[in-house]
Amino acid sequence: MVREWDPRTASSAEIASLLDTLNAVLAADLPQDPPWRESSLREYLSEVMPGERRISWVAQAEPTAGGGPGAILGHIHVLLLGDIGVLEVLVHPTTRRTGLGRDLVRLAARRVYQEGFRSIGVEVVGETPAVAFYEALGFSREYVETRSVLDLSAVGWTALAEMATAVSAGYRVEFCPGGPPDDLIDAYARAKAEVRDVDDGELRPSSYDPQRLRDSLDTLHRRGMKPYIVLAIHERTGEVAGLTEVVVPAQHPTRADQYDTIVVQDHRGYGIDRAIKARMLLELRSAEPTLAEVQTWNAQANEAMLKVNAELGYRSDREWCEYSVDVAELVHRLDPAR
Ligand SMILES: CC(C)(COP(=O)(O)OP(=O)(O)OC[C@H]1O[C@@H](n2cnc3c(N)ncnc32)[C@H](O)[C@@H]1OP(=O)(O)O)[C@@H](O)C(=O)NCCC(=O)NCCS
């Protein structure tokens, strides 16, 4: 049975069952990734930025012989933001190739269409069944990034400590657990706005103005995701010359996610990129003792950043693609009678 589902009011048994399916999917498709934990999973699935909405559906098996609720075997949600709907779909490996994924997308696509949105985007992990699935549904590939993973047990900490201090005179590097201090929010937002083209992750909301930045930090905290930031401050002007952001999610706290790293144009060539990333890893080592890995996503054309990441010890893992489709075409393809 497929039905609309609200993670805020779902029973704990449903959340636990969805977690089992998610971990079965990870074990099948991304066996090197750490399994997720239940910690803040409900909040992760419910909390959104102001102005955004997430609508979810689940596919649930028949009740068990003992009358208990059936397992959640499939899940889809669509995040409505700006003028696009961003999909995430999961089907338990034991239930695949039965048409359930297509049914879930059909439901979500109809709703996105009714809500007046024009396009749907989705992140698709390379070398998984999702590639053939979305291509069969008529999605086209818009953008490809490479995911790389750093194994912290293989890091040369002495060399890293040297990199962290090898920044030109005139800059001060600061570690800000939890987010940038309030008096630097404006300067931080300016740095992000200036290089918005460099931001990776087209489907990830980036924050270019101070209020949006505050909302974004607040949303991360509500979703159980702890942000850490390292800033390079240009001492003469007080401007933020560079920043790097890492998030440790309660759902998989042994593997952190690298978000944006930005060095503002005027401040390039002074060793800031390397220094702030190295300082971040040193700080995380003591702030998050259970952390084992950090993953990052980069545009394949961003050679400078790929070079720094390789020096730090990142190993490229797999392609991470963005696909999109016109909603009206998708609805028509899945539901030709409409
Ligand atoms: C992608 C996914 C949702 C597909 O679900 P599904 O229920 O198996 O898909 P369907 O049965 O509706 O398949 C629809 C069509 O997609 C294509 N397709 C799906 N899986 C495919 C595969 N493994 N190989 C080739 N084509 C495939 C086929 O054309 C299929 O139609 P057909 O079976 O009539 O030939 C499922 O594999 C999944 O949950 N993957 C994980 C998604 C994810 O987010 N991963 C990242 C985090 S781990």
The ligand as an SDF file (V2000), in Angstrom:
LIG
                    3D

 48 50  0  0  0  0  0  0  0  0999 V2000
   16.4060    3.4390   -8.2970 C   0  0  0  0  0  0  0  0  0  0  0  0
   15.3220    2.6540   -7.5480 C   0  0  0  0  0  0  0  0  0  0  0  0
   14.4100    3.6420   -6.8140 C   0  0  0  0  0  0  0  0  0  0  0  0
   14.5120    1.8570   -8.5810 C   0  0  0  0  0  0  0  0  0  0  0  0
   13.4190    1.2460   -7.9260 O   0  0  0  0  0  0  0  0  0  0  0  0
   12.6410   -0.0020   -8.5750 P   0  0  0  0  0  0  0  0  0  0  0  0
   11.3840   -0.1780   -7.8080 O   0  0  0  0  0  0  0  0  0  0  0  0
   13.5460   -1.1580   -8.6850 O   0  0  0  0  0  0  0  0  0  0  0  0
   12.3310    0.5580  -10.0440 O   0  0  0  0  0  0  0  0  0  0  0  0
   11.1920    0.0340  -11.0470 P   0  0  0  0  0  0  0  0  0  0  0  0
   10.9290   -1.4190  -10.8180 O   0  0  0  0  0  0  0  0  0  0  0  0
   10.0080    0.9420  -10.9570 O   0  0  0  0  0  0  0  0  0  0  0  0
   11.9330    0.2320  -12.4430 O   0  0  0  0  0  0  0  0  0  0  0  0
   11.4520    1.0940  -13.4570 C   0  0  0  0  0  0  0  0  0  0  0  0
   12.3640    0.9860  -14.6470 C   0  0  0  0  0  0  0  0  0  0  0  0
   13.6510    1.5450  -14.3240 O   0  0  0  0  0  0  0  0  0  0  0  0
   14.6800    0.7960  -14.9960 C   0  0  0  0  0  0  0  0  0  0  0  0
   15.5190    0.1320  -14.0150 N   0  0  0  0  0  0  0  0  0  0  0  0
   15.3480    0.1070  -12.6590 C   0  0  0  0  0  0  0  0  0  0  0  0
   16.3650   -0.5570  -12.0720 N   0  0  0  0  0  0  0  0  0  0  0  0
   17.1770   -0.9650  -13.0490 C   0  0  0  0  0  0  0  0  0  0  0  0
   18.3830   -1.7210  -13.0720 C   0  0  0  0  0  0  0  0  0  0  0  0
   18.9370   -2.2110  -11.9410 N   0  0  0  0  0  0  0  0  0  0  0  0
   18.9710   -1.9580  -14.2670 N   0  0  0  0  0  0  0  0  0  0  0  0
   18.4250   -1.5010  -15.4240 C   0  0  0  0  0  0  0  0  0  0  0  0
   17.2630   -0.8010  -15.4720 N   0  0  0  0  0  0  0  0  0  0  0  0
   16.6650   -0.5390  -14.2980 C   0  0  0  0  0  0  0  0  0  0  0  0
   13.9450   -0.2440  -15.8630 C   0  0  0  0  0  0  0  0  0  0  0  0
   13.6840    0.3330  -17.1220 O   0  0  0  0  0  0  0  0  0  0  0  0
   12.6720   -0.4420  -15.0900 C   0  0  0  0  0  0  0  0  0  0  0  0
   11.6060   -0.9050  -15.8770 O   0  0  0  0  0  0  0  0  0  0  0  0
   11.4680   -2.5220  -16.1390 P   0  0  0  0  0  0  0  0  0  0  0  0
   11.6700   -3.2040  -14.8500 O   0  0  0  0  0  0  0  0  0  0  0  0
   10.0630   -2.6430  -16.6830 O   0  0  0  0  0  0  0  0  0  0  0  0
   12.5330   -2.8590  -17.1330 O   0  0  0  0  0  0  0  0  0  0  0  0
   15.9660    1.6520   -6.5440 C   0  0  0  0  0  0  0  0  0  0  0  0
   16.9270    0.8800   -7.2120 O   0  0  0  0  0  0  0  0  0  0  0  0
   16.6050    2.3330   -5.3620 C   0  0  0  0  0  0  0  0  0  0  0  0
   15.9810    2.5220   -4.3180 O   0  0  0  0  0  0  0  0  0  0  0  0
   17.8480    2.7310   -5.4840 N   0  0  0  0  0  0  0  0  0  0  0  0
   18.5250    3.5180   -4.4340 C   0  0  0  0  0  0  0  0  0  0  0  0
   18.2910    4.9500   -4.7180 C   0  0  0  0  0  0  0  0  0  0  0  0
   19.2230    5.8670   -3.9860 C   0  0  0  0  0  0  0  0  0  0  0  0
   18.8080    6.9270   -3.6660 O   0  0  0  0  0  0  0  0  0  0  0  0
   20.4650    5.5200   -3.7670 N   0  0  0  0  0  0  0  0  0  0  0  0
   21.3730    6.4720   -3.1630 C   0  0  0  0  0  0  0  0  0  0  0  0
   21.4440    6.3220   -1.7120 C   0  0  0  0  0  0  0  0  0  0  0  0
   22.0590    4.7500   -1.3320 S   0  0  0  0  0  0  0  0  0  0  0  0
  1  2  1  0
  2  3  1  0
  2  4  1  0
  2 36  1  0
  4  5  1  0
  5  6  1  0
  6  7  2  0
  6  8  1  0
  6  9  1  0
  9 10  1  0
 10 11  2  0
 10 12  1  0
 10 13  1  0
 13 14  1  0
 14 15  1  0
 15 16  1  0
 15 30  1  0
 16 17  1  0
 17 18  1  0
 17 28  1  0
 18 19  1  0
 18 27  1  0
 19 20  2  0
 20 21  1  0
 21 22  1  0
 21 27  2  0
 22 23  1  0
 22 24  2  0
 24 25  1  0
 25 26  2  0
 26 27  1  0
 28 29  1  0
 28 30  1  0
 30 31  1  0
 31 32  1  0
 32 33  2  0
 32 34  1  0
 32 35  1  0
 36 37  1  0
 36 38  1  0
 38 39  2  0
 38 40  1  0
 40 41  1  0
 41 42  1  0
 42 43  1  0
 43 44  2  0
 43 45  1  0
 45 46  1  0
 46 47  1  0
 47 48  1  0
M  END
$$$$
